[in-house]
Amino acid sequence: MTIQKYSSAELAQMPLRFAPDVVFIANPDGRIIFANDNAQRVLGYSLQELQAMTMLDIAPEDRLKAYWLQQAPNIADGQQHLVEIRLITKARQQLPMELSIVKMPNGQLYGACRDITERKQAERHIHELAFYDLLTKLPNRRLLLDRLRHALAASAHSKQHGAVLFLNLDHFKAFNSDTGDLLLHKIARRLTASIQEGDTVACLGGDVFVIVMESLSVNLKEAAEQAKLLAEKMRSAVNYPHVLDGQTLQTTASIGIAMFLGHRETSETILKQAKAAMEQAKSAGRDTINFYNHDIQDTLNRRNKLVQELRLAIASQQFQLHYQVQVDSRYRALGAEVLLRWQHPERGLLAPGEYIALCEDTGLIISLGLWVLEQACRQLGTWQNHAQFRDLTLAVNVSAKQFHQADFVTQIQRVLFESAVNPSQIKLELTESSMLENVEDTIAKMRELKLLGIRFSMDDFGTGHSSLQYLKRLPLDQIKIDQSFVHDIASDPNDAVIVKAIISMSEALGLHVIAEGVETEEQFNFLNAHGCHMFQGYLFGEPLPLAEFEKSLHRPTPGSTNP
């Protein structure tokens, strides 16, 4: 067909007909009089079918209807208007489009639609990033607080109570990354299935979930019972065995509950109250439910005060190291365990039991643990100039949080370089739980550090849940028998059997074994007779400041003999 066969009107419409956008021309009443080839292809209608329809037939949205009835007649010639619509195809598929409308001099309306599917997908993705947890797809903290503010407003209007449940999984870090992610997915679905319409389940990252309950009873006692009932339901949902990749796993949850009515408290305050109640539930033994009350607030205030004091203590060097000697079966000093003490300006000398858990929770343990390691290496460097001390080893406790820092190995390398000490004189003590928190990461770090000469001891052995399968993979040098087994070793047959088993197992694995908490000759003799030849405890010396520790090595120890 030659160009002469086209009419002038057809020639004028050629650019529109083959335009890449979906193009329409409609009368002022919306009746379609022209649709280009792309419009016919995208919508699945022929030109004849479209010409029997109006714009509202293919985009039946309220916003377009309102626009066509109210604004279209008043558009000035050549003026452009933009409106987002959804075109409905012949197959009833909805397509997000941006419609650009221009009024032509003859009164007809020219409309060009551009597909904005990708833009809408990007907007949804940005919205999800801003308001939803990426792993569980549940509302995140930002969206949770917004919904909680609305819940407070609704409560103020209706006079009905509401509740916030703060749920934290117990011992979640024991699961590896992949298993943990699958478990969180499953728990998120179970929690969502447990709530009523109008309530919210949010994930604040990791193993922390928050549930907002609305429209509870106007009676506080009844509302609290309703909240507790849901909390029990949530706890059961978490506790029920999870089958993941053919493996059955079980976990528990600690739940804190804070009640609210209207705007008596802010959303942030209520969330903090629920979290404080959850922490009390964990302290009470985990797998429990606890309501927030003012006693908890007092505890929280004391905790916050202690955190501030700890920060000041680190900055002003209020901490000091004490040393408890470790000996062989002939009472000869082999080295010492480095123990942290806080010289509190008002309360005097504080042992770690009063503050170390808080350091773990707040992350202060990372900087504090590094300081201990630096001081220990510095002391070993000083002892190199003293014949009596130069062969001593120092055992340094390392927390799980510190050990699993990405730059932990680099920090050790730096400290060793700066102190120029023999790495084999440093023994890092880790607990069973910290070693098993992320086994593959633990093994990788231990192997890397052992190449430098660092040695490792498993602290408090027997009190955790270590598997022999993992134990034989860990590049350990030593196992430390926990003092809880040593204390009654001479009178409790069960403790005696456990200790003998630990010693035999250590020998089979080629590991040294040391017993802590040795306080009597009877305990010493039992351990020595059954193959444990390294000891630590008050029988040999209490933890002492540096100067006193050095002096104690000059004095004869109990049971020692003159050459």
C-alpha positions as CSV (number, residue, x, y, z in Angstrom):
1,M,0.0,0.0,0.0
2,T,1.4,3.4,-1.0
3,I,1.1,6.6,1.0
4,Q,-1.4,8.0,-1.5
5,K,-4.0,5.5,-0.3
6,Y,-4.1,7.1,3.1
7,S,-6.5,10.0,3.8
8,S,-5.2,13.2,5.3
9,A,-6.9,12.4,8.6
10,E,-5.2,8.9,8.6
11,L,-1.9,10.5,7.9
12,A,-2.4,12.9,10.7
13,Q,-3.0,10.1,13.1
14,M,0.0,8.0,12.0
15,P,2.4,9.3,14.8
16,L,-0.3,8.6,17.4
17,R,-1.1,5.2,16.0
18,F,2.5,3.9,16.3
19,A,3.4,5.8,19.5
20,P,4.9,3.6,22.2
21,D,2.5,4.9,24.8
22,V,-1.2,3.8,25.2
23,V,-2.9,6.7,23.4
24,F,-6.7,7.6,23.3
25,I,-8.7,10.4,21.9
26,A,-12.1,10.9,23.6
27,N,-15.0,13.2,23.4
28,P,-15.7,15.5,26.3
29,D,-18.1,12.9,27.7
30,G,-15.3,10.3,27.7
31,R,-16.5,8.3,24.7
32,I,-13.4,6.8,22.9
33,I,-13.1,7.8,19.3
34,F,-9.5,6.7,18.7
35,A,-7.1,4.2,20.3
36,N,-3.7,3.5,18.9
37,D,-2.2,0.1,18.1
38,N,-0.4,-0.1,21.4
39,A,-3.7,0.6,23.3
40,Q,-5.4,-2.3,21.4
41,R,-2.5,-4.6,22.1
42,V,-2.1,-3.8,25.8
43,L,-5.9,-3.9,26.5
44,G,-6.8,-6.8,24.3
45,Y,-9.7,-4.9,22.6
46,S,-10.1,-4.1,18.9
47,L,-10.5,-0.5,17.8
48,Q,-14.2,-1.2,17.1
49,E,-14.7,-2.5,20.6
50,L,-13.0,0.4,22.2
51,Q,-15.0,2.9,20.2
52,A,-18.1,1.5,21.8
53,M,-16.7,2.2,25.2
54,T,-15.9,5.2,27.4
55,M,-12.8,5.9,29.4
56,L,-14.6,4.9,32.6
57,D,-15.2,1.4,31.1
58,I,-11.5,0.7,30.9
59,A,-10.5,2.7,34.0
60,P,-13.4,2.4,36.4
61,E,-11.8,4.2,39.3
62,D,-13.4,6.8,41.5
63,R,-10.6,9.3,41.0
64,L,-10.9,9.1,37.2
65,K,-14.7,9.3,37.4
66,A,-14.5,12.4,39.7
67,Y,-11.9,13.9,37.4
68,W,-14.0,13.3,34.2
69,L,-17.2,14.7,35.7
70,Q,-15.7,17.7,37.6
71,Q,-12.5,18.8,35.9
72,A,-12.4,17.6,32.3
73,P,-15.1,20.1,31.1
74,N,-13.1,23.0,32.5
75,I,-9.7,22.1,31.1
76,A,-8.3,25.0,29.1
77,D,-7.1,24.3,25.6
78,G,-3.5,22.9,25.6
79,Q,-3.5,22.5,29.4
80,Q,-2.1,19.2,30.6
81,H,-3.4,17.2,33.6
82,L,-1.9,14.1,35.2
83,V,-3.8,11.4,37.0
84,E,-2.8,7.9,38.2
85,I,-5.2,5.2,37.1
86,R,-5.5,1.5,36.7
87,L,-6.5,0.3,33.2
88,I,-8.6,-2.9,33.1
89,T,-7.7,-5.2,30.2
90,K,-10.1,-7.5,28.4
91,A,-8.6,-10.3,30.6
92,R,-9.5,-8.3,33.7
93,Q,-5.9,-7.6,34.5
94,Q,-5.2,-4.3,36.2
95,L,-2.3,-2.2,34.9
96,P,-1.0,0.8,36.8
97,M,-0.7,3.8,34.5
98,E,0.0,7.5,34.6
99,L,-2.6,9.3,32.3
100,S,-1.7,12.6,30.8
101,I,-4.8,14.5,29.4
102,V,-4.6,17.5,27.1
103,K,-7.7,19.3,25.7
104,M,-7.5,20.0,22.0
105,P,-9.0,23.1,20.3
106,N,-11.9,21.0,18.9
107,G,-12.9,20.1,22.5
108,Q,-11.7,16.5,22.2
109,L,-9.4,15.1,24.9
110,Y,-6.1,13.5,24.0
111,G,-4.9,11.0,26.6
112,A,-1.5,9.2,26.7
113,C,-1.0,6.4,29.3
114,R,2.5,5.4,30.5
115,D,3.1,2.1,32.3
116,I,4.3,2.8,35.8
117,T,4.4,-0.8,37.0
118,E,8.2,-0.6,37.7
119,R,7.8,2.7,39.5
120,K,5.0,1.4,41.6
121,Q,7.1,-1.7,42.4
122,A,10.0,0.5,43.4
123,E,7.7,2.6,45.6
124,R,6.4,-0.5,47.3
125,H,9.9,-1.7,47.8
126,I,10.9,1.6,49.4
127,H,7.8,1.5,51.5
128,E,8.6,-2.0,52.7
129,L,12.2,-1.0,53.5
130,A,10.9,1.9,55.5
131,F,8.1,0.2,57.4
132,Y,8.6,-3.6,57.3
133,D,11.2,-6.0,58.6
134,L,13.0,-7.5,55.6
135,L,13.2,-11.1,57.0
136,T,9.7,-11.6,58.5
137,K,7.8,-9.0,56.4
138,L,6.2,-7.8,59.7
139,P,5.8,-4.1,60.6
140,N,9.1,-2.7,61.9
141,R,9.7,-0.3,64.8
142,R,8.7,2.8,62.8
143,L,5.3,1.3,61.7
144,L,4.8,-0.2,65.1
145,L,5.1,3.1,66.9
146,D,2.7,4.7,64.4
147,R,0.1,2.0,65.0
148,L,0.7,2.3,68.7
149,R,0.0,6.0,68.6
150,H,-3.2,5.3,66.8
151,A,-4.1,2.7,69.4
152,L,-3.5,5.2,72.2
153,A,-5.8,7.7,70.5
154,A,-8.5,5.1,70.0
155,S,-8.2,4.0,73.6
156,A,-8.6,7.6,74.8
157,H,-11.8,7.9,72.7
158,S,-13.3,4.5,73.7
159,K,-12.0,4.3,77.2
160,Q,-11.0,0.7,76.5
161,H,-7.7,-0.6,77.7
162,G,-4.9,-1.9,75.4
163,A,-1.8,-3.9,75.9
164,V,1.7,-4.2,74.5
165,L,3.4,-7.6,74.6
166,F,7.2,-7.6,74.2
167,L,8.3,-11.1,73.2
168,N,11.9,-12.2,73.1
169,L,13.1,-15.7,72.1
170,D,15.2,-17.5,74.7
171,H,18.7,-18.7,73.7
172,F,18.0,-17.8,70.1
173,K,21.7,-17.3,69.4
174,A,22.3,-21.0,69.8
175,F,20.8,-21.5,66.3
176,N,23.0,-20.8,63.3
177,S,22.1,-18.1,60.8
178,D,20.2,-20.1,58.3
179,T,18.2,-22.1,60.9
180,G,17.5,-19.0,62.8
181,D,16.1,-17.2,59.8
182,L,13.8,-20.2,59.0
183,L,12.7,-20.3,62.6
184,L,11.9,-16.6,62.7
185,H,9.8,-17.0,59.6
186,K,7.8,-19.8,61.1
187,I,7.3,-18.0,64.5
188,A,6.2,-14.8,62.7
189,R,3.5,-16.8,60.9
190,R,2.4,-18.5,64.1
191,L,2.2,-15.2,66.0
192,T,0.3,-13.5,63.2
193,A,-2.2,-16.3,63.2
194,S,-2.8,-15.9,67.0
195,I,-4.0,-12.3,67.0
196,Q,-7.4,-10.8,66.4
197,E,-8.3,-8.5,63.6
198,G,-7.1,-5.0,64.4
199,D,-4.2,-6.1,66.5
200,T,-0.6,-5.8,65.3
201,V,2.4,-8.1,65.3
202,A,5.7,-6.4,64.6
203,C,9.3,-7.5,64.5
204,L,12.0,-5.2,65.9
205,G,14.8,-7.1,64.3
206,G,16.3,-10.4,65.2
207,D,14.4,-12.4,67.8
208,V,12.3,-9.6,69.2
209,F,8.5,-9.4,68.5
210,V,6.0,-6.9,69.7
211,I,2.2,-7.3,69.8
212,V,-0.2,-4.4,70.2
213,M,-3.6,-5.4,71.5
214,E,-6.5,-3.0,71.1
215,S,-10.2,-2.8,72.3
216,L,-9.7,-4.7,75.5
217,S,-12.1,-4.4,78.4
218,V,-12.8,-1.0,80.1
219,N,-12.1,-2.9,83.4
220,L,-8.3,-3.0,84.0
221,K,-8.4,-6.4,85.7
222,E,-10.4,-8.0,82.9
223,A,-8.2,-6.3,80.2
224,A,-5.1,-7.7,81.9
225,E,-6.6,-11.2,81.9
226,Q,-7.3,-10.8,78.2
227,A,-3.7,-9.8,77.6
228,K,-2.4,-12.7,79.6
229,L,-4.6,-15.1,77.7
230,L,-3.0,-14.0,74.4
231,A,0.5,-14.0,75.9
232,E,-0.1,-17.7,76.9
233,K,-1.3,-18.4,73.4
234,M,1.8,-16.7,72.0
235,R,4.1,-18.7,74.3
236,S,2.4,-22.0,73.3
237,A,2.8,-21.0,69.6
238,V,6.5,-20.4,70.1
239,N,7.1,-23.5,72.3
240,Y,5.3,-26.0,70.0
241,P,8.0,-28.0,68.1
242,H,9.2,-26.5,64.8
243,V,10.1,-28.9,61.9
244,L,12.7,-27.3,59.7
245,D,14.4,-29.2,56.9
246,G,13.5,-32.5,58.5
247,Q,14.9,-31.4,61.9
248,T,12.7,-30.8,64.9
249,L,13.6,-27.7,66.9
250,Q,12.2,-26.3,70.1
251,T,12.5,-22.9,71.7
252,T,10.9,-20.8,74.3
253,A,10.0,-17.1,74.8
254,S,10.0,-14.6,77.6
255,I,7.1,-12.1,77.4
256,G,6.6,-8.7,79.1
257,I,3.2,-7.0,79.2
258,A,2.5,-3.3,79.6
259,M,-1.1,-2.1,79.8
260,F,-2.3,1.3,78.5
261,L,-5.3,3.5,78.6
262,G,-5.4,6.6,76.4
263,H,-2.5,9.1,76.5
264,R,-1.3,8.5,80.0
265,E,2.0,7.4,78.6
266,T,3.7,7.9,75.3
267,S,4.1,5.1,72.8
268,E,7.9,5.0,73.4
269,T,7.4,4.8,77.2
270,I,4.9,1.9,76.9
271,L,7.3,0.0,74.7
272,K,10.1,0.5,77.2
273,Q,7.8,-0.7,80.0
274,A,6.9,-3.8,78.1
275,K,10.6,-4.5,77.4
276,A,11.5,-4.0,81.1
277,A,8.8,-6.5,82.0
278,M,10.3,-8.9,79.5
279,E,13.7,-8.5,81.0
280,Q,12.3,-9.3,84.4
281,A,10.7,-12.4,82.9
282,K,14.1,-13.5,81.6
283,S,15.7,-12.9,85.0
284,A,12.9,-15.0,86.6
285,G,14.1,-18.1,84.6
286,R,12.9,-17.5,81.0
287,D,9.9,-19.1,79.3
288,T,7.7,-16.9,81.6
289,I,5.2,-14.0,81.3
290,N,5.6,-10.9,83.4
291,F,3.5,-7.7,83.8
292,Y,5.1,-4.3,84.1
293,N,4.7,-2.5,87.5
294,H,6.4,0.3,89.3
295,D,8.8,-2.1,91.1
296,I,10.1,-2.9,87.6
297,Q,10.4,0.8,86.9
298,D,12.5,1.2,90.1
299,T,14.7,-1.7,88.9
300,L,15.0,-0.1,85.5
301,N,16.0,3.2,87.0
302,R,18.7,1.5,89.0
303,R,19.9,-0.3,86.0
304,N,20.1,2.9,83.9
305,K,22.0,4.6,86.8
306,L,24.4,1.7,86.8
307,V,24.9,1.9,83.1
308,Q,25.9,5.5,83.4
309,E,28.3,4.7,86.2
310,L,29.8,1.9,84.1
311,R,30.4,4.3,81.2
312,L,32.1,6.8,83.6
313,A,34.1,4.0,85.2
314,I,35.5,2.9,81.8
315,A,36.3,6.5,80.8
316,S,38.0,7.3,84.2
317,Q,39.8,4.0,84.6
318,Q,38.1,2.8,87.8
319,F,38.7,-0.8,86.8
320,Q,41.7,-2.8,87.9
321,L,42.9,-6.4,87.4
322,H,43.3,-9.0,90.1
323,Y,45.3,-12.2,89.6
324,Q,44.5,-15.7,90.9
325,V,47.3,-18.1,90.7
326,Q,47.1,-21.4,88.8
327,V,49.4,-24.2,90.0
328,D,50.5,-27.7,89.2
329,S,50.3,-30.8,91.4
330,R,53.6,-29.7,93.2
331,Y,52.0,-26.3,93.9
332,R,54.3,-24.5,91.5
333,A,52.9,-21.4,89.9
334,L,52.1,-21.8,86.2
335,G,50.3,-18.6,85.7
336,A,47.1,-16.8,86.8
337,E,43.6,-16.0,85.7
338,V,43.1,-12.3,85.1
339,L,39.9,-11.2,87.0
340,L,38.3,-7.8,86.6
341,R,37.4,-5.6,89.6
342,W,35.6,-2.3,89.7
343,Q,36.8,0.2,92.3
344,H,33.5,2.0,92.7
345,P,33.9,5.5,94.2
346,E,31.0,4.9,96.7
347,R,30.5,1.2,97.0
348,G,34.1,0.1,97.1
349,L,35.5,-2.9,95.3
350,L,32.9,-4.7,93.2
351,A,33.2,-8.2,91.7
352,P,32.0,-8.9,88.2
353,G,28.8,-10.6,89.3
354,E,27.4,-7.2,90.1
355,Y,27.9,-5.6,86.7
356,I,29.2,-8.0,84.0
357,A,25.8,-9.1,82.8
358,L,24.8,-5.5,82.3
359,C,28.0,-4.9,80.4
360,E,27.0,-7.8,78.1
361,D,23.5,-6.4,77.6
362,T,24.7,-2.9,76.8
363,G,27.7,-3.8,74.7
364,L,30.1,-2.2,77.1
365,I,31.8,-5.6,77.4
366,I,33.5,-5.1,74.1
367,S,35.6,-2.1,75.1
368,L,36.0,-3.4,78.6
369,G,37.1,-6.8,77.4
370,L,39.6,-5.2,75.0
371,W,41.0,-3.1,77.9
372,V,41.5,-6.3,80.0
373,L,43.3,-8.0,77.1
374,E,45.6,-5.0,76.6
375,Q,46.5,-4.8,80.3
376,A,47.2,-8.5,80.5
377,C,49.5,-8.4,77.5
378,R,51.2,-5.3,78.8
379,Q,51.8,-7.0,82.1
380,L,53.3,-10.1,80.4
381,G,55.6,-7.7,78.6
382,T,56.7,-6.2,81.9
383,W,57.4,-9.6,83.4
384,Q,59.8,-10.5,80.6
385,N,62.4,-8.5,82.5
386,H,61.9,-10.6,85.7
387,A,63.2,-14.1,85.7
388,Q,60.7,-15.3,88.4
389,F,57.7,-14.1,86.3
390,R,58.8,-14.4,82.7
391,D,57.4,-17.9,82.1
392,L,54.0,-17.3,83.6
393,T,50.9,-17.5,81.5
394,L,47.7,-15.4,81.9
395,A,44.2,-16.7,81.3
396,V,41.9,-13.9,80.0
397,N,38.1,-14.3,79.9
398,V,36.5,-13.3,76.6
399,S,32.7,-12.8,76.3
400,A,30.6,-14.1,73.5
401,K,29.8,-10.6,72.3
402,Q,33.4,-9.7,72.2
403,F,34.6,-12.9,70.6
404,H,32.0,-12.8,67.8
405,Q,32.9,-9.2,66.8
406,A,34.0,-9.2,63.1
407,D,37.4,-7.5,64.0
408,F,38.2,-9.6,67.0
409,V,41.1,-11.4,65.4
410,T,42.5,-8.1,64.1
411,Q,42.3,-6.7,67.6
412,I,44.3,-9.6,69.0
413,Q,46.9,-9.2,66.3
414,R,47.3,-5.5,67.1
415,V,47.5,-6.1,70.9
416,L,50.2,-8.8,70.4
417,F,52.2,-6.6,68.0
418,E,52.1,-3.6,70.4
419,S,53.0,-5.6,73.5
420,A,55.6,-7.8,71.7
421,V,54.7,-10.7,74.0
422,N,54.9,-14.4,73.3
423,P,51.3,-15.4,72.2
424,S,51.6,-18.8,73.8
425,Q,51.6,-17.1,77.2
426,I,48.0,-15.9,76.5
427,K,45.2,-18.3,77.1
428,L,41.7,-17.1,76.1
429,E,38.9,-18.6,78.2
430,L,35.5,-18.9,76.6
431,T,32.4,-20.5,78.0
432,E,30.6,-23.4,76.4
433,S,27.7,-21.3,75.4
434,S,29.8,-18.6,73.7
435,M,31.7,-21.3,71.7
436,L,28.5,-22.9,70.5
437,E,26.7,-19.6,69.7
438,N,28.0,-19.8,66.1
439,V,30.2,-22.9,65.9
440,E,31.6,-22.3,62.4
441,D,32.6,-18.7,63.2
442,T,34.1,-19.9,66.5
443,I,36.2,-22.6,64.9
444,A,37.4,-20.3,62.1
445,K,38.5,-17.6,64.6
446,M,40.1,-20.1,67.0
447,R,42.1,-21.7,64.2
448,E,43.3,-18.3,62.9
449,L,44.4,-17.2,66.4
450,K,46.1,-20.6,67.1
451,L,48.3,-20.0,64.1
452,L,49.6,-17.0,66.0
453,G,50.3,-19.2,69.1
454,I,47.2,-18.2,71.2
455,R,45.8,-21.0,73.4
456,F,42.2,-21.7,74.3
457,S,40.5,-23.0,77.4
458,M,36.8,-23.9,77.7
459,D,35.6,-22.3,80.9
460,D,33.0,-23.6,83.3
461,F,32.9,-27.0,81.5
462,G,30.0,-29.2,82.4
463,T,27.5,-26.4,83.1
464,G,26.4,-25.9,79.5
465,H,25.1,-28.2,76.8
466,S,28.1,-28.8,74.6
467,S,27.9,-31.8,72.3
468,L,30.9,-34.1,71.9
469,Q,30.4,-33.8,68.2
470,Y,31.3,-30.0,68.5
471,L,33.8,-30.5,71.3
472,K,36.1,-32.6,69.2
473,R,36.0,-30.0,66.4
474,L,36.9,-27.1,68.6
475,P,40.7,-26.5,68.5
476,L,40.9,-26.3,72.3
477,D,44.0,-26.7,74.5
478,Q,42.4,-27.0,77.9
479,I,39.1,-27.7,79.7
480,K,38.4,-26.1,83.0
481,I,36.2,-28.1,85.4
482,D,33.6,-25.8,86.9
483,Q,33.8,-25.2,90.6
484,S,30.2,-26.4,91.2
485,F,31.4,-29.9,90.6
486,V,34.6,-29.5,92.6
487,H,32.9,-28.2,95.8
488,D,31.3,-31.5,96.9
489,I,33.6,-33.8,95.0
490,A,34.6,-35.7,98.2
491,S,31.0,-36.2,99.5
492,D,28.8,-36.3,96.4
493,P,29.2,-39.4,94.3
494,N,27.5,-37.8,91.3
495,D,30.0,-34.9,91.3
496,A,32.8,-37.4,91.6
497,V,31.6,-39.4,88.7
498,I,31.1,-36.3,86.5
499,V,34.6,-35.0,87.3
500,K,36.3,-38.3,86.6
501,A,34.4,-38.5,83.3
502,I,35.5,-35.0,82.3
503,I,39.1,-35.9,83.1
504,S,39.0,-39.1,81.1
505,M,37.3,-37.4,78.2
506,S,39.9,-34.6,78.2
507,E,42.7,-37.2,78.1
508,A,41.0,-39.0,75.2
509,L,40.8,-35.7,73.3
510,G,44.4,-34.8,74.1
511,L,43.4,-31.8,76.2
512,H,44.9,-30.5,79.4
513,V,42.4,-30.1,82.3
514,I,42.4,-27.6,85.1
515,A,40.0,-27.5,88.1
516,E,38.8,-24.2,89.6
517,G,37.4,-23.6,93.0
518,V,39.8,-25.9,94.8
519,E,39.6,-24.9,98.5
520,T,40.6,-28.0,100.5
521,E,43.4,-30.6,100.5
522,E,40.7,-33.3,100.2
523,Q,39.5,-31.8,96.9
524,F,43.1,-31.4,95.7
525,N,44.0,-35.0,96.5
526,F,41.0,-36.4,94.8
527,L,41.6,-34.4,91.6
528,N,45.3,-35.2,91.6
529,A,44.7,-38.9,92.1
530,H,42.3,-39.1,89.1
531,G,44.5,-37.3,86.6
532,C,43.9,-33.6,87.0
533,H,47.2,-31.9,87.6
534,M,46.4,-28.2,87.3
535,F,44.5,-26.3,89.9
536,Q,43.1,-22.9,90.8
537,G,41.3,-21.9,94.0
538,Y,41.6,-20.4,97.5
539,L,43.7,-23.3,98.6
540,F,46.5,-21.8,96.6
541,G,45.6,-18.1,96.7
542,E,42.7,-15.7,96.4
543,P,42.5,-13.1,93.6
544,L,45.0,-10.4,94.4
545,P,46.0,-7.0,93.1
546,L,49.2,-7.1,91.0
547,A,51.7,-6.1,93.7
548,E,50.3,-8.5,96.3
549,F,50.1,-11.3,93.7
550,E,53.8,-10.9,92.9
551,K,54.7,-10.9,96.6
552,S,52.6,-14.1,97.1
553,L,54.8,-16.0,94.6
554,H,57.7,-15.4,96.9
555,R,55.9,-17.1,99.8
556,P,55.7,-20.9,100.2
557,T,52.2,-22.3,99.4
558,P,50.3,-24.9,101.3
559,G,51.7,-28.4,100.7
560,S,54.9,-27.1,99.1
561,T,58.3,-28.5,100.1
562,N,61.7,-27.0,100.2
563,P,64.1,-28.4,97.6
